[in-house]
Structure formats: structure tokens, C-alpha cells
Amino acid sequence: MEIQLKKISKRFAGKTVIFPLDLTITDGSFTTLLGPSGCGKTTLLRMIAGLETPDEGEIFLDDVCVFSKAKGIYVPPEKRGLAFVFQDFALWPHMSVFENVAFGLRARQETVHLAERVREALATVHLEDMEKRYPHQLSGGQQQRVAFARAIAIHPGCILFDEPLSALDALLREEMRHELKELTASLQITSIFVTHDQTEAMSMSDQIAVMHDGHVEQVAPPEEIYHRPATRFTAHFVGKSNWITPDALFRPESAVETESPGAQRYDLKVETAQYLGDAYELMAPYGEALWTIRSRRKKASGDALTIYVHPEQIIAFSNERGETR
């Protein structure tokens, strides 16, 4: 399913939370809406789902218009062919795993081959032996898999994920990142994933839409978001940035400790040092900024540190909005 948003906007109590924006999500892709709390990403997701009504603009699912303010079109959520995976999993505690997965099918009155479709979904998430268990008998990761199985059982054109990993511990979150990406890719289902966690966004996405104060700052693959941020906000929010001036930065891995022809030299003093297993992460002041440097050499607070950065590794911004040159 391809999804197109055209000049979509939203206000609450007279305050604009989504400014008019355009966004295209290609069929079969995994797109993440990334941004801080309050940036509008969940509101945007809910408008795609039909759970919130835009004030202006149009929404197309494939070539079908499901919302148009100007044309008076509104297709309700249950008619859009979408599935939702929530932050808290939203499993019914009194229902077995089987009945939780079957819930969406029963709600849609799609009961032909129901048992077959439920078991197929459970097999996809490797829970085929747990259909008689109840949510309280499952781990957090297993509950997440049940929520995903319920979503895919209805054969949706797109799955909408609203921060589904935030309730899990760090180790389980990492496991589920890989699992969700593999599952959605194998099923070739269009996926829209909302998060404020840049690690989730960078590791899972085909494309990322970075959002800030109701605007989409940049839409691009993870590598481009990181290495060629379109705005200062994107550079600040995604990854670690070492700001040379208010208009120029380099990423920590771009600095080397060996002199190189044409590279700019910076003489620093280490403020703090952390050993990360494969390298030391050093913090060193530069003017009013605090730089992050990765080094394989052991350093301690107060040690001198000289680094070199090639000009082509420097990302520069040129205008008031902070767009790259």
C-alpha cells in the first residue's frame, strides 16, 4: 500500500500542531516518524489511521482518497485496511492468545477460515504453541508478538506502530527491533513506525521523516539523515554532533588522531573519558561546545588530545532555517 499525504494540517484548541505537509510512503517500505515528544508524529499517525480528522488536505491509500476536506470525503478507520500496534500492546487480559489474535477478524466479521488465519499469524511470530495462554502468562516480548500477530491476521495494507517498543527493557527492545524489521520485510507490508528513539529509527527504517514542532524537517534514508542532515535540528537530534561554529559540524567518527594532509588540526583537553569496550568515548570542550571523540587510545581527564578533520567531513548550514549548503 502506498500512502500519500497532501497539505495535511491539524489544530487543537486553536493551536497548530501539524503545519501543512506532504509525505509519500512507498509500497512495502518501513518508514519511521522520528522526533521529540510533542512534535506531532503520533497525531500524524492517527490522522492516517482515521482516528483524528485533519483540518485541511487529503490522504490517499494507494489511489483511493480516504480523506479530503475540500471534497467532503472521510473513510472511517475500519474501512481503510490498516492495522494498529499500540505502545501498551492493548491485549485483552481475559482472552487467550488465540482469541486476542482473532479479535480483529471477528470485529470485521471475517470468520471464514478464522482458525487457519489465526494460527498462520501465530506461526509467523513463532507463538504457535501458546494459543491457549493468557497475556499475564507471557513475557513482554511475547505480548508484543501477539499484538503483531493480531495486526497481520487481518491482512492489512499497512501496519501503524505507535512507539511499540518503549515498554520493553533495553535488551528485549534490541531483539524486537530486529524481529519486527525482519517480519515486516518478509511479509512485504508497508509499515509506519512512530518513535523518539533515534537508534530504533536508524536501525529499522528504509526512510525516516524527522519531525519538529509540527513540521517535517527531512525525509530520507537513515544514511542520508545522518551524513547529510538537511537542517540544524536534524543534525542536533540525530546522532552526536561536534559543532565547530553555529553553522558547521562534524560527526565524532570523522575525527582522526593521525596528521593528514589538508586536514584541520584541533588541540583539545579531555574532560571525561568512558571505556566502551571497543574504544574510548572522550568529551572535550571546544569554545562553548562539548565535543565527543572516539579514540582507541586510553585517555584520562586532563589529558591533551589532538585531532584532525578533513574539510569534506564538515557539514555546513547556510540559511536562517538551517539548511545545508
WOCOR-V29393 format. One record per run of one state. SS is the DSSP state (alpha for helix, beta for strand, coil for the rest). FROM is the first residue (numbers start at 1). LEN is the number of residues. Records with the same first field share a line. If there is no record, write none. Layout:
SS->FROM-LEN, FROM-LEN
//
This chain:
coil->1-2, 13-2, 26-4, 35-6, 50-6, 62-2, 69-4, 75-2, 80-2, 86-10, 108-6, 125-9, 138-2, 154-4, 163-7, 188-2, 196-2, 205-2, 213-2, 221-1, 228-4, 238-3, 246-2, 255-1, 257-6, 276-4, 287-2, 296-8, 314-1, 318-6, 325-1
beta->3-10, 15-11, 30-5, 56-6, 64-5, 73-2, 82-4, 96-1, 134-1, 158-5, 190-6, 207-6, 215-6, 241-5, 248-4, 256-1, 263-13, 280-7, 289-7, 304-7, 315-3, 324-1
alpha->41-9, 77-3, 97-11, 114-11, 135-3, 140-14, 170-18, 198-7, 222-6, 232-6, 252-3, 311-3
//
